[in-house]
Amino acid sequence: TIEEIRELADKAAEYIPKQVAYYARIMGVNYAKITIRNQVSRWGSCSDKGNLNFNCLLMLCPKEIIDYVIIHELCHIMEMNHSKKFWDKVSQFCPEYKHHRMWLKEHANVLIGRLK
């Protein structure tokens, strides 16, 4: 429902910016702004200007999955692609990333479909 999405967006607006700031410090990257959206096809994205977008449905995921998506998008600030160099960076800050990616793929339809 719209109310559930609003609640998730509020939770995401509270949690995600703090985690982005935390990981950005550790990773030594700067970002522009953070936007929280209700998206059907993406968990997060990063523009070439360093703007980060995150799906409010991430709040239905375990914390380590949310953090993986944050790390993934912050790595795009350094590498705007999915090259080996990019995945090496992700691995440096999130060694379990392959497991987290698989979890998202396995649960995406249920999570995204839940609030349609």
N, C-alpha and C positions, 0 to 999 in steps of 0.2 A: 504494500500500500504506500501511498504518498507519505503518510506519517512515519512508517518504518524507514523509508529512504531518508527522510528528513533527520530522523534520530541517528541513523548511520552516518550521514554527512556531518552532523554535529560532533559525533564521536571521532570521526576521521579528522575533522578540523582541529580537534583538541590534541589528538595523538600524533598524527603524521608529521606536522611541522616540527615538533620536538625531536622526533626520531631523525628526520632529514637533517636538522641542525647538528645533532649528535654525530651522525655518520659523515656528514660533509666535513666536520672538523677532523675526524680521524683520517679521512681519505684525502684531505687537503684540496678540496674542490669548493668553488663558489657557485651558487645558483641564483637565479633571479627571483621569480615568484612561484608560489605553490597554489594550485587550484585543485579543489576536490569536486568530482563530478560523479554522476550515476551513468556509467558507460556499459554498453552491452558487449563490446568486442575487445576492450583493453583493460589491463589492470593498472597500467601507468604509461606515461610517455614523457619524452624530454624534447623540447624544441631546440633549434640551433642557437637560440638566444639564452638557453639555460633555464627556461620556464619548465616547471615540473607539474604534471597532471597526474592525479591519482583517483582511482575508482573508489567511491565510498563503500562498495561491497567488500573491499579488503577487510573491513572491520568484522566480517563474518569468518575471517581466516585466523588461524593461530598466529601469535605474535612473530614467530620466526619466519613465517611466510610473508607477512607485511614487511618485515625488515629486509627480506630478500628482494622484494619489489623495489623498495627504496634504494637499496644498494645498486640494483640493476640500473635504475634510472640515473642515479648519480654517476655511475660508470659511463653512461652515454655523454656526459659532459666532457669526459676525456676522450672517448671514442664513439663517434656518432654512427656506429654500425654494429654488426654482430660478428666481427672478425675474431680470429683466434686471440689477438691482442686484447680485444674487449672481454672475452670470456676468461682470459688469464687474470684480468683486473677483478672481475666479479669473484673469481675463485680466491683471490688474495684476501678479500674482505668477507667472503661468504663461502667457506670451503664446502658446505653442504648444498650448494646452489642446485646441483642436478636433482637431488631429492626434492627440493622445494619446487622446482619447475614441474616435475612429475606430479606432485601433489596438486598444483594449480590446474594442470591439464586434466587430471582425474576428477576434480571437484568443480570445475568451471561451470558446466551445464547446470548442476544442481544449485550453485550459488547464484548464478545470473538468472536462472529460471525462477528462483524462489520469490523474487519481488516483481515479477512481470505483471 
